[in-house]
Amino acid sequence: MYRKTTDILKAKLDKKNYKKLIQINNQKLHQFIEKYVKLCNPDEVFVCSDSLEDIQRIREDAVKSGEEKKLAIDGHTVHFDGYYDQARDKKHTKFLFSKSADLDPNLNVIDRRKGLDEIHTLLKNIMQGHKLYVCFFCLGPVNSEFSIPCVQLTDSSYVAHSESLLYRCGYDKFKKLGTSEHFFRFLHSEGELQKGVSLNIDKRRIYVDTEEDIVYSVNTQYGGNTIGLKKLAMRLAINKASREGWLTEHMFIMGVHGPNNRITYFTGAFPSACGKTSTSMLKGETIVGDDIAYLREKMRKIRAINPEKGIFGIIRDINSKDDPIIWEVLNREGEIIFSNVLITDNGDVYWIGKDGEVPTSGFNHSGKWMVGKKDNEGNEITPSHRNARFTLDMKLLKNLDSKADDPDGVVVGGIIYGGRDSDTSVPVEESFNWVHGIITKGASLESETTSATLGKEGIRKLNPMANLDFLPIPLGRYIKNNLDFGEKVQDPPPIFSVNYFLKDKEGNFLNDKSDKAVWLKWMELRSHRDVEAIKTPTGYIPKYQDLKRLFMEVLNKDYSEEDYIKQFTLRIPENLLKIDRIIKIYETKVPNTPKILFEVLKEQKQRLKAAKEKYGDYISPTNWLMVDSS
């Protein structure tokens, strides 16, 4: 049987590429590749061995095929997706499931047999006229117990090029893998092309098979649907972590610099448009990763690694004032792929929110563009797409942390959850303990929609740990996994919440954008118990004198007690309404929610009611007398 596999591979690959593949002694890998080479029927197969020559070949193919075009700055290229292929296709991203599987009723699923039949029908001869790239990667630092080997099959040189920037090379890891069957597999085809973009997007499908650790993606080019090792692999990793007792989280990892050259590493989970990127890229701090974290217990400590080595980031509104680090990188030489931005008539790149005047014409994802251009539905086309992206290797960043590739990861000194909240949570607060933090900060994480996203501002959406869209397991089990994980470690790191979007009754923001730098410094001090904190019914908040000092040290800014009182006043009615909302959702929509979630929330509700009876609806931080010095 295996001899038949190698015979087919030998027939479809030239001698050079067959030799590269056969140096990996793994039957499961060979059978996977043989199956889809035979089914998809590409004209040519290229095996990337991670040599500089092979990686350069993929870069050149991306330009030669027209999937990318060179830009004026050396190393910069641009890629355009089809006009209607610009974002994650949530409707057609489905989990394949067997009848016996333990599933959350909220998951988008399809019967496994039916889904496989559909995807294999779509894949039949889909790569005729195309070249298939076989690429090997490693999710996490090479030679680390955190890491997961992966193989990507794709007929898109843009996808292969993107992943070479985003992920560590894995060919040598596969050569050392032996007969192990523990690796993730990804298969992507952009399908039939018209004018260089996927034509049959009505047949766009992204199917995730957690039973076999395979992701299938067809008839799409957009990175979120095609770069398998990104959020698609995160779904597989969440499932794997759930089985094995560790965590895969939608979190940045950053180093916050404290006194005496101390660096404390924080992870942070924020829903979209809530300040995740701006926090992780703060000037003066260092970054390990901007998007995903694997967390494991090692020697009774939580350690974290970034499974990626690059950034696939939203470019909208990046400017020199608010994002100086990324801005500097995007405007100098270096290997960067821009996607769905505007190319101006003089060859510059423009995106929504970039410094300077808005160009009047150029070329973008819609073709030739000019101000006022509309699509077939009469919608005005923006100069760049709102979801335009940049892809780069983080080695281009001047603030890359020295431990970014440490195979042992970094010790987590604190965990942050942040959402868009106009009227309830204070700017920064520490939970009482791990369980209280996971439940009241993580599992209760809400974010308000903006008018730009859903047409109506202020709609609150529950997004536990900012990970709801990517869970392949029941939410109740995911929360329990987080709760149980804290029991494995000695003195779990403190859990914090932040809120950059608190407003007064007139609708004015109570925080400046720059204030987050102070909240981070306070959390760093607090994680080492270098400062005391005031105990309230919902958690620990900073003392005024500590913040006054930090505002001057960090921002050279005077911080008034009046501002402190406005920001840290406990809003009892709003907090009670939030608890009622959260409890109702978990009672009615989340089967098998851990009972402790309801107990902790009801205890918090009782504390709030008791405080209301004593102080009223809105309680100044000066009313709290109990100071925690532990």
Wavefront OBJ file of the C-alpha trace (Angstrom):
o trace
v 0.000 0.000 0.000
v 2.746 2.443 0.983
v 4.756 1.439 -2.093
v 1.833 2.660 -4.207
v 2.006 6.020 -2.408
v 5.689 6.510 -3.157
v 5.204 5.418 -6.778
v 2.522 8.067 -7.314
v 4.675 10.743 -5.687
v 7.658 9.740 -7.794
v 5.520 10.040 -10.927
v 4.126 13.500 -10.051
v 7.291 15.106 -8.631
v 10.542 15.735 -10.426
v 13.666 14.090 -9.015
v 14.793 17.120 -7.038
v 11.472 17.681 -5.261
v 10.871 13.964 -4.698
v 14.275 13.701 -3.041
v 13.440 16.599 -0.699
v 10.146 14.997 0.271
v 11.395 11.445 0.730
v 14.112 12.660 3.137
v 11.251 13.015 5.590
v 10.590 9.475 6.764
v 6.902 9.721 7.642
v 4.250 7.568 5.985
v 1.312 9.643 7.255
v 2.807 12.754 5.676
v 3.524 11.019 2.372
v 0.037 9.532 2.214
v -1.572 12.923 2.882
v 0.435 14.585 0.119
v -0.090 11.713 -2.317
v -3.863 11.733 -1.744
v -4.259 15.402 -2.576
v -1.698 15.525 -5.357
v -3.745 12.794 -7.006
v -7.111 14.452 -6.284
v -6.211 18.095 -7.029
v -4.014 17.182 -10.016
v -1.560 20.130 -10.112
v 0.688 20.634 -13.117
v 3.753 20.862 -10.902
v 4.701 20.181 -7.267
v 7.305 22.264 -5.439
v 8.620 21.055 -2.072
v 10.095 23.826 0.070
v 13.035 22.594 2.118
v 13.412 25.913 3.974
v 16.662 26.659 2.200
v 17.143 30.319 1.292
v 17.030 29.241 -2.337
v 13.620 27.585 -1.957
v 12.109 30.463 -0.013
v 13.422 32.936 -2.593
v 11.844 30.791 -5.313
v 8.431 31.216 -3.679
v 8.908 34.993 -3.430
v 9.787 35.169 -7.104
v 6.851 32.954 -8.067
v 4.462 35.265 -6.211
v 5.536 38.165 -8.404
v 5.836 36.116 -11.578
v 2.306 34.715 -11.168
v 0.861 38.183 -10.571
v -0.383 37.328 -7.067
v 1.952 40.035 -5.804
v 3.345 43.161 -7.461
v 6.563 44.906 -6.514
v 6.344 48.359 -4.967
v 8.788 51.274 -5.000
v 10.416 50.470 -1.652
v 12.778 47.499 -1.813
v 11.185 44.330 -0.432
v 7.618 45.675 -0.469
v 4.950 43.933 -2.534
v 1.172 44.279 -2.799
v -1.508 41.596 -3.130
v -5.168 42.097 -4.030
v -7.975 39.731 -3.094
v -11.208 39.632 -5.050
v -13.692 42.414 -4.284
v -16.022 40.015 -2.449
v -13.232 37.972 -0.848
v -11.975 40.420 1.775
v -12.642 38.887 5.170
v -13.095 35.663 7.130
v -16.083 33.765 5.746
v -17.806 32.873 9.010
v -20.863 31.407 7.270
v -18.853 28.815 5.366
v -16.228 28.134 8.042
v -17.552 24.945 9.596
v -16.420 22.182 11.892
v -16.724 18.624 10.615
v -18.375 16.537 13.286
v -19.311 12.962 13.984
v -22.651 12.229 15.638
v -20.939 11.239 18.879
v -18.911 14.442 19.165
v -19.305 16.709 22.196
v -20.425 19.922 20.542
v -21.576 23.349 21.596
v -24.966 24.102 19.985
v -23.616 27.524 18.973
v -20.894 26.030 16.739
v -21.229 26.189 12.959
v -21.013 22.507 12.041
v -21.587 20.074 9.204
v -21.831 16.290 9.298
v -18.307 14.994 8.830
v -19.090 12.559 6.024
v -21.190 15.108 4.165
v -18.549 17.813 4.582
v -15.716 15.610 3.366
v -17.739 14.506 0.347
v -18.444 18.149 -0.518
v -14.873 19.351 -0.085
v -13.423 16.446 -2.055
v -15.854 17.087 -4.902
v -14.730 20.735 -4.994
v -11.055 19.691 -4.921
v -11.302 17.287 -7.882
v -8.788 18.530 -10.489
v -8.962 22.021 -8.946
v -5.211 22.571 -9.345
v -4.978 21.842 -13.049
v -2.904 24.651 -14.512
v -1.510 25.479 -11.059
v 1.655 24.735 -9.116
v 1.271 23.038 -5.728
v 3.553 24.256 -2.934
v 4.355 21.813 -0.131
v 5.622 23.830 2.831
v 6.665 22.814 6.331
v 6.329 25.036 9.374
v 6.576 24.968 13.148
v 3.998 26.620 15.394
v 6.293 27.861 18.132
v 10.063 27.974 18.598
v 11.886 25.031 17.047
v 12.986 22.365 19.546
v 10.376 23.467 22.072
v 7.860 21.261 23.879
v 5.283 23.949 23.087
v 5.656 23.597 19.335
v 3.463 21.835 16.781
v 4.798 20.803 13.348
v 2.569 21.636 10.371
v 2.442 20.930 6.661
v 0.706 23.309 4.258
v -0.381 22.352 0.750
v -1.430 25.366 -1.330
v -1.521 26.418 -4.967
v -1.118 30.083 -4.007
v 2.406 31.473 -4.021
v 1.024 34.451 -2.026
v -0.151 32.122 0.758
v 3.155 30.232 0.759
v 5.106 33.519 0.812
v 2.932 34.913 3.637
v 3.449 31.851 5.788
v 7.204 31.998 5.294
v 7.068 35.434 6.953
v 4.623 34.470 9.677
v 5.900 31.052 10.813
v 9.151 29.356 11.677
v 10.641 26.905 9.206
v 9.689 23.283 9.876
v 11.341 21.098 7.242
v 14.188 20.027 9.544
v 11.707 19.414 12.364
v 9.796 17.033 10.102
v 13.032 15.243 9.212
v 13.526 14.617 12.943
v 9.867 13.711 13.507
v 10.332 10.077 12.576
v 7.101 8.098 12.408
v 5.135 10.416 14.726
v 1.635 11.220 13.500
v 1.250 14.306 15.687
v 1.243 17.202 13.250
v -1.338 19.547 11.755
v -2.257 19.377 8.060
v -3.605 22.158 5.845
v -4.887 22.038 2.279
v -5.773 25.177 0.335
v -6.661 25.948 -3.262
v -7.547 29.365 -4.617
v -9.509 27.549 -7.329
v -10.238 28.843 -10.794
v -8.929 32.363 -11.292
v -10.292 35.282 -13.267
v -8.069 38.343 -13.616
v -5.868 36.823 -10.933
v -8.512 36.386 -8.219
v -10.668 33.469 -7.072
v -13.679 33.175 -9.369
v -16.005 30.694 -7.665
v -16.419 32.346 -4.278
v -19.998 31.067 -4.140
v -18.258 27.727 -3.562
v -15.888 29.113 -0.955
v -15.555 26.600 1.865
v -13.335 26.453 4.960
v -13.803 23.187 6.851
v -12.016 22.312 10.086
v -11.607 18.639 10.998
v -10.542 18.484 14.646
v -10.703 14.684 14.651
v -7.912 14.405 12.081
v -6.249 17.819 12.656
v -6.833 18.887 9.041
v -8.087 22.207 7.647
v -9.518 22.446 4.112
v -9.895 25.800 2.335
v -11.060 26.248 -1.270
v -12.068 29.010 -3.711
v -10.657 31.882 -1.662
v -7.475 33.961 -1.462
v -8.051 36.206 1.574
v -5.413 35.450 4.204
v -7.838 34.834 7.067
v -9.406 32.005 5.034
v -6.242 30.653 3.449
v -3.262 31.146 5.765
v -4.022 27.898 7.527
v -1.600 28.334 10.405
v -3.357 31.515 11.590
v -6.817 31.360 13.209
v -7.629 28.041 11.508
v -4.697 26.363 13.236
v -5.709 28.085 16.453
v -8.959 26.109 16.365
v -7.010 22.868 16.088
v -4.654 23.995 18.863
v -7.514 24.895 21.229
v -8.872 21.385 20.757
v -5.441 19.818 21.267
v -4.801 21.947 24.352
v -8.170 20.951 25.804
v -7.255 17.271 25.484
v -3.768 17.715 26.920
v -4.326 20.197 29.755
v -2.809 23.444 28.473
v -4.296 26.580 26.872
v -4.371 28.161 23.433
v -5.443 31.782 23.831
v -6.210 34.747 21.590
v -3.603 36.847 23.385
v -0.607 39.066 22.798
v 2.565 38.494 24.825
v 4.575 41.560 25.794
v 7.342 42.564 28.151
v 6.496 45.472 30.443
v 9.617 47.154 31.770
v 9.670 47.885 35.485
v 12.157 49.251 38.030
v 15.822 48.226 38.000
v 15.696 46.801 34.438
v 13.022 44.282 35.426
v 10.841 42.857 32.641
v 7.477 41.327 33.521
v 5.649 39.438 30.792
v 1.935 39.939 30.308
v -0.549 38.223 28.045
v -3.638 40.124 26.925
v -6.950 39.255 25.257
v -9.024 41.999 23.612
v -11.891 41.710 21.100
v -11.457 43.518 17.786
v -11.124 47.320 17.957
v -10.517 47.334 21.716
v -6.831 48.284 21.846
v -5.024 44.954 21.601
v -2.448 45.954 19.001
v -1.855 49.439 20.406
v -1.232 47.932 23.849
v 1.172 45.253 22.662
v 3.150 47.818 20.617
v 3.505 50.537 23.250
v 6.685 52.546 22.960
v 9.227 51.616 25.596
v 7.951 48.067 26.002
v 8.882 44.910 24.083
v 6.772 42.448 22.136
v 6.884 38.655 21.966
v 3.687 38.228 19.946
v 0.639 40.248 18.935
v -2.126 37.685 18.486
v -1.918 34.097 19.807
v -0.335 32.477 22.861
v 0.243 28.893 23.960
v 0.274 28.629 27.763
v 1.719 25.663 29.624
v 2.524 24.902 33.241
v 6.246 24.346 33.793
v 7.723 23.954 37.286
v 4.496 25.333 38.818
v 4.705 28.527 36.720
v 2.707 29.566 33.658
v 4.951 30.012 30.651
v 3.886 31.310 27.250
v 5.189 31.230 23.691
v 4.058 32.897 20.498
v 3.353 30.196 17.885
v 4.020 32.801 15.184
v 7.055 34.862 14.258
v 5.306 37.478 12.156
v 2.306 39.796 12.057
v -0.713 39.685 9.736
v -2.073 42.997 10.916
v -4.883 45.401 10.093
v -3.284 48.473 8.558
v -6.265 50.811 8.819
v -5.593 53.965 10.914
v -1.906 53.218 11.460
v -0.247 56.640 11.663
v 3.018 58.174 12.809
v 1.601 59.636 16.041
v -0.327 56.699 17.494
v 1.721 53.814 16.039
v 5.327 55.029 15.692
v 6.947 51.585 15.790
v 4.837 49.952 13.077
v 4.753 53.204 11.093
v 8.532 53.310 10.911
v 8.734 49.688 9.711
v 6.042 50.142 7.040
v 7.910 53.077 5.541
v 11.395 51.618 5.165
v 13.032 48.779 3.262
v 12.161 45.271 4.363
v 10.136 42.275 3.256
v 6.484 43.291 3.669
v 3.334 42.188 1.835
v 0.585 44.809 1.731
v -2.885 43.549 0.858
v -5.937 45.438 -0.398
v -4.413 48.903 0.043
v -4.454 51.669 -2.587
v -1.540 52.080 -4.967
v -1.414 55.719 -5.969
v -0.636 56.993 -9.446
v 2.930 57.800 -8.383
v 3.452 54.328 -6.894
v 2.960 55.061 -3.200
v 0.880 52.952 -0.828
v -2.138 54.530 0.874
v -4.495 53.136 3.496
v -7.437 54.601 5.394
v -6.129 56.752 8.230
v -2.592 57.131 6.910
v -0.847 60.468 7.434
v -1.381 62.993 4.657
v -4.021 63.818 2.094
v -6.374 61.182 0.704
v -5.381 60.461 -2.927
v -7.951 61.209 -5.622
v -7.141 58.172 -7.764
v -5.125 54.976 -7.935
v -5.482 51.198 -8.133
v -7.017 49.004 -5.436
v -8.989 45.791 -4.867
v -11.751 47.109 -7.124
v -9.399 47.883 -10.022
v -8.848 51.455 -11.173
v -10.150 53.717 -8.452
v -11.117 57.365 -8.086
v -12.940 59.339 -5.420
v -16.656 58.603 -5.575
v -16.369 55.228 -7.301
v -19.233 52.881 -6.384
v -19.710 49.127 -6.579
v -22.563 47.244 -8.249
v -24.756 47.718 -5.174
v -24.232 51.479 -5.149
v -21.858 51.457 -2.167
v -19.003 53.937 -2.309
v -15.634 52.172 -2.510
v -13.057 53.395 -0.011
v -9.486 53.994 -1.257
v -8.220 50.959 0.646
v -10.358 48.206 2.092
v -11.320 48.635 5.747
v -9.756 45.214 6.377
v -6.552 45.926 4.430
v -3.525 44.173 5.920
v 0.238 44.029 6.160
v 2.330 40.886 6.601
v 5.855 40.981 8.001
v 8.406 39.075 10.035
v 8.702 40.577 13.523
v 12.469 40.646 13.182
v 11.873 43.986 11.418
v 10.573 45.471 14.690
v 12.961 47.416 16.876
v 10.946 46.477 19.970
v 11.113 42.702 19.493
v 11.801 41.086 22.850
v 15.040 39.151 23.258
v 13.080 36.063 24.431
v 10.751 35.932 21.432
v 12.330 32.662 20.276
v 13.080 31.154 23.675
v 12.033 27.471 23.472
v 11.070 27.577 27.165
v 8.787 30.564 26.637
v 8.455 33.417 29.115
v 7.040 33.339 32.647
v 3.637 35.030 32.676
v 3.508 37.732 35.340
v -0.014 38.926 34.618
v -3.018 38.396 32.361
v -5.108 41.261 30.947
v -8.640 41.256 29.547
v -9.893 44.383 27.800
v -13.124 45.345 26.069
v -14.936 48.376 24.676
v -17.118 49.556 27.570
v -18.527 53.079 27.763
v -20.266 53.025 31.143
v -19.370 50.180 33.500
v -15.772 49.097 34.165
v -13.013 51.267 35.602
v -9.863 51.838 33.502
v -7.770 49.213 35.313
v -8.619 46.705 38.026
v -7.129 43.542 39.506
v -9.255 40.523 40.350
v -9.285 39.007 43.836
v -7.807 35.694 42.669
v -7.514 33.379 39.658
v -11.096 32.055 39.772
v -12.568 35.524 40.285
v -10.460 36.837 37.395
v -11.299 34.080 34.919
v -15.016 34.478 35.649
v -15.522 38.230 36.132
v -12.815 39.474 33.755
v -12.406 36.693 31.177
v -15.654 34.737 30.897
v -17.653 37.969 31.372
v -15.714 39.952 28.761
v -18.050 42.138 26.725
v -17.417 44.607 23.947
v -19.656 47.292 22.491
v -20.079 47.464 18.737
v -19.224 50.642 16.869
v -21.303 52.297 14.193
v -18.617 51.438 11.665
v -19.087 47.712 12.168
v -22.760 46.965 12.614
v -24.487 50.264 11.909
v -25.619 50.731 15.517
v -23.330 51.803 18.307
v -23.331 50.442 21.825
v -24.642 46.905 21.298
v -22.905 44.722 23.860
v -21.648 41.323 22.758
v -20.298 38.697 25.120
v -16.927 37.412 23.913
v -15.344 35.216 26.610
v -11.558 35.609 26.636
v -11.983 37.320 23.202
v -11.906 33.773 21.818
v -15.546 32.947 21.101
v -15.261 32.975 17.296
v -12.517 30.361 17.335
v -13.695 27.742 19.835
v -14.021 24.177 18.503
v -15.120 22.922 21.925
v -18.154 23.753 24.090
v -17.836 27.120 25.832
v -18.608 25.578 29.214
v -15.687 23.187 28.852
v -13.394 25.991 27.664
v -14.166 28.052 30.779
v -13.575 25.012 32.995
v -10.228 24.419 31.255
v -9.194 27.964 32.185
v -10.342 27.535 35.774
v -8.561 24.198 36.146
v -5.358 25.522 34.618
v -4.864 27.920 37.519
v -4.871 25.023 39.973
v -1.754 23.578 38.340
v 0.487 26.469 39.293
v 1.804 27.869 42.520
v 0.651 31.468 43.062
v -1.087 31.997 39.705
v -0.348 35.376 38.090
v -2.815 38.172 38.825
v -5.619 38.793 36.350
v -6.494 42.361 35.371
v -9.158 44.118 33.347
v -8.618 47.321 31.392
v -11.117 49.658 29.773
v -9.876 52.435 27.496
v -13.365 53.563 26.482
v -15.076 54.758 29.675
v -17.189 57.891 29.170
v -18.900 60.487 31.331
v -22.614 61.255 31.149
v -22.019 63.731 28.309
v -20.326 61.027 26.206
v -16.761 62.278 26.603
v -13.962 59.755 26.997
v -12.411 59.771 30.466
v -9.126 58.245 29.224
v -6.576 59.617 26.799
v -5.119 57.127 24.312
v -1.746 57.465 25.993
v -3.062 56.597 29.477
v -2.779 52.873 28.790
v 0.980 53.214 29.301
v 0.312 54.163 32.930
v -2.179 51.358 33.509
v 0.458 48.887 32.262
v 3.127 50.258 34.569
v 0.744 50.007 37.533
v -0.087 46.390 36.648
v 3.629 45.599 36.431
v 4.226 47.024 39.903
v 1.136 45.335 41.262
v 2.169 41.927 39.923
v 5.231 42.141 42.193
v 3.234 43.681 45.059
v 5.405 46.786 44.880
v 2.325 48.959 45.417
v -0.777 48.564 47.544
v -4.273 48.526 46.081
v -7.733 49.536 47.274
v -10.274 46.748 47.644
v -13.726 47.368 46.124
v -16.666 44.990 45.565
v -15.416 44.194 42.052
v -11.649 44.023 42.562
v -8.539 45.980 43.491
v -8.012 49.476 42.071
v -4.945 51.777 42.205
v -4.358 54.343 44.917
v -4.409 57.935 43.691
v -0.893 58.783 44.852
v 0.591 55.841 42.926
v -1.137 56.910 39.707
v -0.192 60.551 40.204
v 3.467 59.536 40.428
v 3.250 57.187 37.436
v 1.532 59.747 35.204
v 4.396 62.140 35.821
v 7.119 59.492 35.405
v 5.654 57.822 32.296
v 3.863 60.656 30.473
v 5.231 63.779 32.166
v 1.623 64.636 32.834
v -0.129 65.962 35.910
v -2.947 63.687 37.080
v -5.630 65.359 39.136
v -7.629 63.778 41.924
v -10.733 64.974 40.097
v -9.817 62.799 37.085
v -9.051 59.882 39.391
v -12.463 60.099 41.048
v -14.267 60.301 37.697
v -12.406 57.313 36.303
v -12.520 55.034 39.338
v -15.987 55.760 40.666
v -17.810 52.439 41.047
v -20.974 52.497 38.965
v -23.312 50.184 40.868
v -26.389 50.162 38.541
v -24.328 49.429 35.451
v -22.349 46.674 37.177
v -25.536 45.022 38.407
v -27.045 45.138 34.921
v -23.916 43.545 33.492
v -24.012 40.675 35.971
v -27.672 40.036 35.143
v -26.868 40.033 31.401
v -23.985 37.601 31.839
v -25.914 35.217 34.078
v -28.864 35.154 31.670
v -26.631 34.294 28.701
v -24.901 31.455 30.528
v -28.166 30.126 31.968
v -29.996 30.081 28.627
v -27.347 29.654 25.925
v -24.348 27.813 27.363
v -24.952 24.194 28.384
v -22.766 22.751 31.138
v -21.539 26.100 32.412
v -19.446 25.436 35.551
v -21.612 26.122 38.603
v -18.871 28.196 40.173
v -19.407 30.853 37.484
v -22.899 31.564 38.806
v -21.691 31.425 42.410
v -18.911 33.967 41.849
v -21.146 36.350 39.894
v -23.917 36.159 42.515
v -21.397 36.812 45.290
v -20.217 39.904 43.408
v -23.820 41.002 42.988
v -24.365 40.774 46.739
v -21.237 42.836 47.449
v -22.455 45.508 45.046
v -25.901 45.617 46.641
v -24.402 45.935 50.110
v -22.190 48.807 48.927
v -25.181 50.508 47.329
v -27.114 50.411 50.612
v -24.216 52.072 52.395
v -22.944 54.596 49.821
v -25.516 54.921 47.021
v -25.419 54.211 43.278
v -22.106 55.887 42.409
v -19.272 55.427 44.855
v -16.102 57.515 44.820
v -12.842 55.581 45.274
v -12.180 57.761 48.322
v -14.941 55.862 50.149
v -13.035 52.593 50.217
v -10.926 52.294 53.324
v -9.621 48.754 53.029
v -6.161 48.748 51.441
v -4.602 45.470 50.306
v -0.857 45.258 50.855
v -0.396 41.548 50.139
l 1 2 3 4 5 6 7 8 9 10 11 12 13 14 15 16 17 18 19 20 21 22 23 24 25 26 27 28 29 30 31 32 33 34 35 36 37 38 39 40 41 42 43 44 45 46 47 48 49 50 51 52 53 54 55 56 57 58 59 60 61 62 63 64 65 66 67 68 69 70 71 72 73 74 75 76 77 78 79 80 81 82 83 84 85 86 87 88 89 90 91 92 93 94 95 96 97 98 99 100 101 102 103 104 105 106 107 108 109 110 111 112 113 114 115 116 117 118 119 120 121 122 123 124 125 126 127 128 129 130 131 132 133 134 135 136 137 138 139 140 141 142 143 144 145 146 147 148 149 150 151 152 153 154 155 156 157 158 159 160 161 162 163 164 165 166 167 168 169 170 171 172 173 174 175 176 177 178 179 180 181 182 183 184 185 186 187 188 189 190 191 192 193 194 195 196 197 198 199 200 201 202 203 204 205 206 207 208 209 210 211 212 213 214 215 216 217 218 219 220 221 222 223 224 225 226 227 228 229 230 231 232 233 234 235 236 237 238 239 240 241 242 243 244 245 246 247 248 249 250 251 252 253 254 255 256 257 258 259 260 261 262 263 264 265 266 267 268 269 270 271 272 273 274 275 276 277 278 279 280 281 282 283 284 285 286 287 288 289 290 291 292 293 294 295 296 297 298 299 300 301 302 303 304 305 306 307 308 309 310 311 312 313 314 315 316 317 318 319 320 321 322 323 324 325 326 327 328 329 330 331 332 333 334 335 336 337 338 339 340 341 342 343 344 345 346 347 348 349 350 351 352 353 354 355 356 357 358 359 360 361 362 363 364 365 366 367 368 369 370 371 372 373 374 375 376 377 378 379 380 381 382 383 384 385 386 387 388 389 390 391 392 393 394 395 396 397 398 399 400 401 402 403 404 405 406 407 408 409 410 411 412 413 414 415 416 417 418 419 420 421 422 423 424 425 426 427 428 429 430 431 432 433 434 435 436 437 438 439 440 441 442 443 444 445 446 447 448 449 450 451 452 453 454 455 456 457 458 459 460 461 462 463 464 465 466 467 468 469 470 471 472 473 474 475 476 477 478 479 480 481 482 483 484 485 486 487 488 489 490 491 492 493 494 495 496 497 498 499 500 501 502 503 504 505 506 507 508 509 510 511 512 513 514 515 516 517 518 519 520 521 522 523 524 525 526 527 528 529 530 531 532 533 534 535 536 537 538 539 540 541 542 543 544 545 546 547 548 549 550 551 552 553 554 555 556 557 558 559 560 561 562 563 564 565 566 567 568 569 570 571 572 573 574 575 576 577 578 579 580 581 582 583 584 585 586 587 588 589 590 591 592 593 594 595 596 597 598 599 600 601 602 603 604 605 606 607 608 609 610 611 612 613 614 615 616 617 618 619 620 621 622 623 624 625 626 627 628 629 630
